Amino acid sequence: MSALLEATEKALELLISGDEALWQIIAISFKVSGSAILIATPPALLIAFALAYLRFPGRRVLVSLFSTLLSVPAVVVGLTLYLLLSNRGPLGDWRLLFTQSAMVVGQIALAFPILVAMGHAALQSADKRAWETARTLGASPLRAFFVVIRETRFGLLAALLAAYGRIIAEVGASMMLGGNILNYTRNIPTAIALETSKGEFAQGIALGAILLLLAFTLNGLLHYVQGKGVQMS
Amino acid sequence: MKPEYHLQVSQLCKSHGRRLILNEVEFSLPKGSCTLLTGENGAGKTTLLRILASLEKPDRGRLRLAEQSWQPWRKARRMLQQRVMYLHQHPYMFDGTVEYNLRFALGSRVPQRDAEPLIEKALRLIGMESFRKTSARTLSGGERQRVALARAWLRSPQVMLLDEPTANLDYESRQRTLELLQRLRNDGMTLVIASHDPLHFEGLTEQRLHLQAGRVEAVELNMNPATQPANVILMRRDYA
């Protein structure tokens, strides 16, 4: 018990003192996950919109596919992308393996189904009169699309927060695709896994606290956003 | 005197799956007239309005717009979109103020300085000047209906389609809506009103289209000769 307290005390010291290595890991995490969300969101929203508003052959299959992809473990996504990006893989020439770009690709693959499935659910349950009213008031399809996005913004923001929460805490894909290289591809979850395996709990606890704080913040935001959405409807 | 029409429709058919909703529907809308569209639930009233508003595609049909010649539906669709405005039974209000909702109708086609007097005029038209900064989502059913009418009016449509505009409104709200419709009609706008309650619109409409099993079953003309415009004509009755 005293070892745990000692490690926690040291963890707090690391956080408060602004330990460079620790904050570097945190920065990498936010940079990689932020990039992944920024890249994945626009196409995911377009697909979610198409699935909710257009009728085309195979639509139901696609909806089922994205729902299924929600439950694919991060490590399987990591393994698949590893095989594709490794030297012997079809995309080996891109030399992406063990880079932050590879981690971003992995996190996009994890975030995408969440964004599409939850975005689709939000758009599907949205009032179709928003689109129709915009169109009858002379809005172009593009303007009407942005109207619908605006009207469903709380549901879509919930999708975004859920996706971000998932990727910033995942370890499997980041470990396999990034390689856990210090000051380059080591992010919060991979650092926690490494430090714990070495018996160095202080940094693990400090990083874990950051993740917990982030989880509380995201959940708080999620509840706030969902409450707003309920108020609006 | 040759009648003037805003819209003539012919051979209009629409089915949902195997169910035939509209079957060879034909009618004409004289300029500045008010047409009452009646029929039981599921008779195809809303479908007909939605097709006219380009929110649904018909299986086939032909269309003639004012000064133009007869055209296949898909060719005339774009022009139809510009001239016809549809109001849902329960109008949708965008999340924002009444002003935001009205401004939306003007889009970018009207410069900011010209938009202001138009919005003021629209608010005066519906008697809701003091509601300018009110959140549109907090309005009552009757107030929403009036904002929706003002919003549609700002688009300057030739034809306005209204789906049950007085449904679920109390007496006062209904009267206000009817007054507003009368004003729009007096301004030369052609109105089509789908309703289960023809009595509500007695003083307003001069022709009635009754849909039954997808067909125009009966057409009553001159329901109220006192309000009948000079150019009333129309309607083929041979498919009833």
Chai-1 contact restraints between the chains, C-beta under 6 A:
chainA,res_idxA,chainB,res_idxB,connection_type,confidence,min_distance_angstrom,max_distance_angstrom,comment,restraint_id
A,R129,B,H88,contact,1.0,0.0,6.0,A-B,restraint_1
A,R129,B,Y92,contact,1.0,0.0,6.0,A-B,restraint_2
A,A130,B,Y92,contact,1.0,0.0,6.0,A-B,restraint_3
A,E132,B,L55,contact,1.0,0.0,6.0,A-B,restraint_4
A,T133,B,Y92,contact,1.0,0.0,6.0,A-B,restraint_5
A,T136,B,A53,contact,1.0,0.0,6.0,A-B,restraint_6
A,T136,B,M85,contact,1.0,0.0,6.0,A-B,restraint_7
A,T136,B,Y86,contact,1.0,0.0,6.0,A-B,restraint_8
A,L137,B,A105,contact,1.0,0.0,6.0,A-B,restraint_9
A,G138,B,G107,contact,1.0,0.0,6.0,A-B,restraint_10
A,G138,B,R155,contact,1.0,0.0,6.0,A-B,restraint_11
A,E151,B,D95,contact,1.0,0.0,6.0,A-B,restraint_12
